[in-house]
Amino acid sequence: MRGMVPPDPASSVSQIRYAVVYVPKRSRKRFSQGCVEVVDSDWQAMSKAAPEQRRFAALVSGPSKSSEGQLLYYLVEWLGEEP
């Protein structure tokens, strides 16, 4: 994905993870750490999702440090229903 920092294979810091992401629109591709709740499985992410509250299940990569020093997660794919 363009603009995404790929995970470092020698480290376990930045990984592909299941998460619930709080976003106003599903058109965004990166999220600050405060908007991401990492969970253990796709089932758990989908059961915690609440679209009416703008919380969506996703597969994300991260965290990665931005040039501004923030920790970011990057969208790999949305889980469940299509937008």
TIRO-2110 file (N, C-alpha, C; in Angstrom, 1 decimal):
// TIRO-2110
0.8, -1.2, 0.0, N, 1, A
0.0, 0.0, 0.0, CA, 1, A
0.9, 1.2, 0.0, C, 1, A
0.6, 2.2, -0.8, N, 2, A
1.4, 3.4, -0.9, CA, 2, A
1.2, 4.2, 0.3, C, 2, A
2.3, 4.7, 0.9, N, 3, A
2.3, 5.5, 2.1, CA, 3, A
2.4, 4.7, 3.4, C, 3, A
2.3, 3.4, 3.3, N, 4, A
2.4, 2.6, 4.5, CA, 4, A
3.8, 2.2, 4.7, C, 4, A
4.2, 2.2, 6.0, N, 5, A
5.5, 1.7, 6.4, CA, 5, A
5.4, 0.2, 6.6, C, 5, A
6.1, -0.6, 5.8, N, 6, A
5.9, -2.0, 5.9, CA, 6, A
6.5, -2.5, 7.3, C, 6, A
5.8, -3.6, 7.8, N, 7, A
6.3, -4.2, 9.1, CA, 7, A
7.8, -4.6, 8.9, C, 7, A
8.5, -4.5, 10.0, N, 8, A
9.9, -4.9, 10.1, CA, 8, A
9.9, -6.4, 10.4, C, 8, A
10.4, -7.3, 9.5, N, 9, A
10.4, -8.7, 9.8, CA, 9, A
11.3, -9.1, 11.0, C, 9, A
12.2, -8.3, 11.4, N, 10, A
13.1, -8.6, 12.5, CA, 10, A
12.5, -8.2, 13.8, C, 10, A
11.3, -7.6, 13.8, N, 11, A
10.8, -7.1, 15.1, CA, 11, A
9.3, -7.4, 15.1, C, 11, A
8.7, -7.4, 16.3, N, 12, A
7.3, -7.7, 16.4, CA, 12, A
6.5, -6.4, 16.8, C, 12, A
7.1, -5.3, 16.7, N, 13, A
6.5, -4.0, 17.0, CA, 13, A
5.4, -3.7, 16.1, C, 13, A
5.6, -3.6, 14.8, N, 14, A
4.6, -3.3, 13.8, CA, 14, A
4.2, -4.6, 13.1, C, 14, A
2.9, -5.0, 13.3, N, 15, A
2.4, -6.3, 12.8, CA, 15, A
1.0, -6.1, 12.2, C, 15, A
0.5, -7.1, 11.5, N, 16, A
-0.8, -7.1, 11.0, CA, 16, A
-1.7, -7.6, 12.2, C, 16, A
-2.8, -6.8, 12.5, N, 17, A
-3.6, -7.2, 13.7, CA, 17, A
-5.0, -6.9, 13.4, C, 17, A
-5.9, -7.6, 14.1, N, 18, A
-7.3, -7.4, 14.1, CA, 18, A
-7.6, -6.2, 15.0, C, 18, A
-8.6, -5.4, 14.7, N, 19, A
-8.9, -4.2, 15.5, CA, 19, A
-10.3, -3.7, 15.2, C, 19, A
-10.7, -2.9, 16.2, N, 20, A
-12.0, -2.1, 16.0, CA, 20, A
-11.5, -0.7, 15.9, C, 20, A
-11.9, 0.0, 14.8, N, 21, A
-11.4, 1.3, 14.5, CA, 21, A
-12.5, 2.3, 14.6, C, 21, A
-12.3, 3.4, 15.3, N, 22, A
-13.3, 4.5, 15.4, CA, 22, A
-12.9, 5.5, 14.3, C, 22, A
-13.8, 5.7, 13.3, N, 23, A
-13.6, 6.7, 12.2, CA, 23, A
-14.9, 7.3, 11.8, C, 23, A
-14.9, 8.6, 11.4, N, 24, A
-16.1, 9.2, 10.9, CA, 24, A
-16.6, 8.6, 9.6, C, 24, A
-15.6, 8.3, 8.7, N, 25, A
-15.9, 7.7, 7.4, CA, 25, A
-14.9, 6.5, 7.2, C, 25, A
-15.4, 5.5, 6.5, N, 26, A
-14.5, 4.4, 6.2, CA, 26, A
-13.6, 4.7, 5.0, C, 26, A
-13.5, 5.9, 4.6, N, 27, A
-12.6, 6.3, 3.4, CA, 27, A
-11.2, 6.5, 3.9, C, 27, A
-11.0, 6.6, 5.2, N, 28, A
-9.6, 6.9, 5.7, CA, 28, A
-8.8, 5.6, 5.6, C, 28, A
-7.5, 5.8, 5.4, N, 29, A
-6.6, 4.6, 5.3, CA, 29, A
-5.6, 4.5, 6.4, C, 29, A
-5.5, 5.6, 7.3, N, 30, A
-4.6, 5.5, 8.4, CA, 30, A
-5.2, 6.1, 9.6, C, 30, A
-4.9, 5.6, 10.8, N, 31, A
-5.6, 6.0, 12.0, CA, 31, A
-4.6, 6.2, 13.2, C, 31, A
-4.8, 7.2, 14.0, N, 32, A
-4.0, 7.4, 15.2, CA, 32, A
-4.2, 6.3, 16.2, C, 32, A
-3.3, 6.0, 17.0, N, 33, A
-3.4, 4.9, 18.0, CA, 33, A
-4.6, 5.0, 18.9, C, 33, A
-5.0, 6.3, 19.2, N, 34, A
-6.2, 6.5, 20.0, CA, 34, A
-7.5, 6.0, 19.4, C, 34, A
-7.5, 5.8, 18.1, N, 35, A
-8.8, 5.4, 17.4, CA, 35, A
-8.8, 3.9, 17.2, C, 35, A
-7.8, 3.2, 17.6, N, 36, A
-7.7, 1.8, 17.3, CA, 36, A
-7.7, 0.9, 18.6, C, 36, A
-8.6, 0.0, 18.6, N, 37, A
-8.6, -1.0, 19.7, CA, 37, A
-8.2, -2.4, 19.2, C, 37, A
-7.0, -2.8, 19.5, N, 38, A
-6.5, -4.1, 19.0, CA, 38, A
-7.2, -5.2, 19.7, C, 38, A
-7.6, -6.2, 19.0, N, 39, A
-8.2, -7.4, 19.6, CA, 39, A
-7.5, -8.7, 19.1, C, 39, A
-7.9, -9.8, 19.6, N, 40, A
-7.2, -11.1, 19.3, CA, 40, A
-7.7, -11.8, 18.0, C, 40, A
-8.9, -11.6, 17.5, N, 41, A
-9.4, -12.3, 16.4, CA, 41, A
-10.4, -11.5, 15.5, C, 41, A
-10.6, -12.0, 14.3, N, 42, A
-11.6, -11.4, 13.5, CA, 42, A
-13.0, -11.4, 14.1, C, 42, A
-13.3, -12.5, 14.7, N, 43, A
-14.6, -12.7, 15.4, CA, 43, A
-14.8, -11.7, 16.4, C, 43, A
-13.8, -11.4, 17.3, N, 44, A
-13.8, -10.5, 18.3, CA, 44, A
-14.0, -9.0, 17.8, C, 44, A
-13.3, -8.7, 16.7, N, 45, A
-13.4, -7.4, 16.1, CA, 45, A
-14.8, -7.2, 15.6, C, 45, A
-15.3, -8.2, 14.9, N, 46, A
-16.7, -8.0, 14.3, CA, 46, A
-17.7, -8.0, 15.4, C, 46, A
-17.6, -8.7, 16.5, N, 47, A
-18.6, -8.6, 17.6, CA, 47, A
-18.5, -7.3, 18.3, C, 47, A
-17.4, -6.6, 18.4, N, 48, A
-17.2, -5.3, 19.0, CA, 48, A
-17.6, -4.2, 18.1, C, 48, A
-17.7, -4.4, 16.9, N, 49, A
-18.0, -3.3, 15.9, CA, 49, A
-19.4, -2.8, 16.2, C, 49, A
-19.5, -1.5, 16.0, N, 50, A
-20.8, -0.8, 16.2, CA, 50, A
-20.9, 0.3, 15.1, C, 50, A
-21.3, 0.0, 13.9, N, 51, A
-21.3, 1.0, 12.8, CA, 51, A
-22.1, 2.2, 13.2, C, 51, A
-23.2, 2.1, 13.9, N, 52, A
-24.0, 3.3, 14.3, CA, 52, A
-23.2, 4.2, 15.2, C, 52, A
-22.1, 3.7, 15.9, N, 53, A
-21.3, 4.5, 16.7, CA, 53, A
-19.9, 4.8, 16.0, C, 53, A
-19.9, 4.4, 14.7, N, 54, A
-18.7, 4.6, 13.8, CA, 54, A
-17.5, 3.8, 14.3, C, 54, A
-17.7, 2.6, 14.8, N, 55, A
-16.7, 1.7, 15.2, CA, 55, A
-16.8, 0.5, 14.3, C, 55, A
-15.7, 0.3, 13.5, N, 56, A
-15.7, -0.7, 12.4, CA, 56, A
-14.6, -1.8, 12.6, C, 56, A
-14.9, -3.0, 12.3, N, 57, A
-13.9, -4.1, 12.4, CA, 57, A
-13.0, -4.0, 11.2, C, 57, A
-11.7, -4.2, 11.5, N, 58, A
-10.7, -4.0, 10.4, CA, 58, A
-9.4, -4.9, 10.7, C, 58, A
-8.7, -5.1, 9.6, N, 59, A
-7.3, -5.7, 9.7, CA, 59, A
-6.4, -4.5, 9.5, C, 59, A
-5.5, -4.2, 10.5, N, 60, A
-4.6, -3.1, 10.4, CA, 60, A
-3.2, -3.5, 10.5, C, 60, A
-2.3, -2.6, 10.1, N, 61, A
-0.9, -2.8, 10.2, CA, 61, A
-0.3, -1.7, 11.1, C, 61, A
0.5, -2.1, 12.1, N, 62, A
1.0, -1.1, 13.0, CA, 62, A
1.3, -1.6, 14.4, C, 62, A
1.7, -0.7, 15.3, N, 63, A
1.8, 0.7, 15.0, CA, 63, A
3.2, 1.1, 14.3, C, 63, A
3.1, 2.2, 13.6, N, 64, A
4.3, 2.8, 13.0, CA, 64, A
4.4, 4.2, 13.5, C, 64, A
5.6, 4.7, 13.6, N, 65, A
5.8, 6.1, 14.0, CA, 65, A
5.8, 7.0, 12.8, C, 65, A
5.0, 8.0, 12.9, N, 66, A
4.9, 9.0, 11.8, CA, 66, A
6.1, 10.0, 11.9, C, 66, A
6.2, 10.8, 10.9, N, 67, A
7.3, 11.8, 10.9, CA, 67, A
7.0, 12.9, 12.0, C, 67, A
5.8, 13.0, 12.4, N, 68, A
5.4, 13.9, 13.5, CA, 68, A
5.6, 13.3, 14.9, C, 68, A
5.9, 12.0, 14.9, N, 69, A
6.1, 11.3, 16.2, CA, 69, A
4.9, 10.6, 16.7, C, 69, A
3.8, 10.6, 16.0, N, 70, A
2.6, 9.9, 16.4, CA, 70, A
2.6, 8.4, 16.0, C, 70, A
2.0, 7.6, 16.8, N, 71, A
1.9, 6.2, 16.4, CA, 71, A
0.6, 6.0, 15.6, C, 71, A
0.8, 5.4, 14.4, N, 72, A
-0.3, 5.2, 13.4, CA, 72, A
-0.5, 3.7, 13.1, C, 72, A
-1.7, 3.4, 12.8, N, 73, A
-2.1, 2.1, 12.2, CA, 73, A
-2.6, 2.4, 10.8, C, 73, A
-2.3, 1.5, 9.9, N, 74, A
-2.7, 1.6, 8.5, CA, 74, A
-3.7, 0.5, 8.1, C, 74, A
-4.7, 0.8, 7.4, N, 75, A
-5.8, -0.1, 7.0, CA, 75, A
-5.2, -1.2, 6.0, C, 75, A
-5.4, -2.4, 6.3, N, 76, A
-5.1, -3.5, 5.4, CA, 76, A
-6.4, -3.8, 4.7, C, 76, A
-7.5, -4.1, 5.5, N, 77, A
-8.8, -4.3, 4.9, CA, 77, A
-9.9, -4.1, 6.0, C, 77, A
-11.1, -3.7, 5.5, N, 78, A
-12.2, -3.7, 6.4, CA, 78, A
-12.8, -5.1, 6.5, C, 78, A
-13.3, -5.5, 7.7, N, 79, A
-13.9, -6.8, 7.9, CA, 79, A
-15.4, -6.7, 7.9, C, 79, A
-16.1, -7.8, 7.5, N, 80, A
-17.5, -7.8, 7.6, CA, 80, A
-18.2, -7.1, 6.3, C, 80, A
-19.2, -6.4, 6.5, N, 81, A
-20.0, -5.8, 5.4, CA, 81, A
-19.1, -4.8, 4.6, C, 81, A
-19.5, -4.7, 3.4, N, 82, A
-18.8, -3.7, 2.5, CA, 82, A
-19.4, -2.3, 2.9, C, 82, A
-18.6, -1.2, 2.7, N, 83, A
-19.1, 0.1, 3.0, CA, 83, A
-20.2, 0.6, 2.2, C, 83, A
END
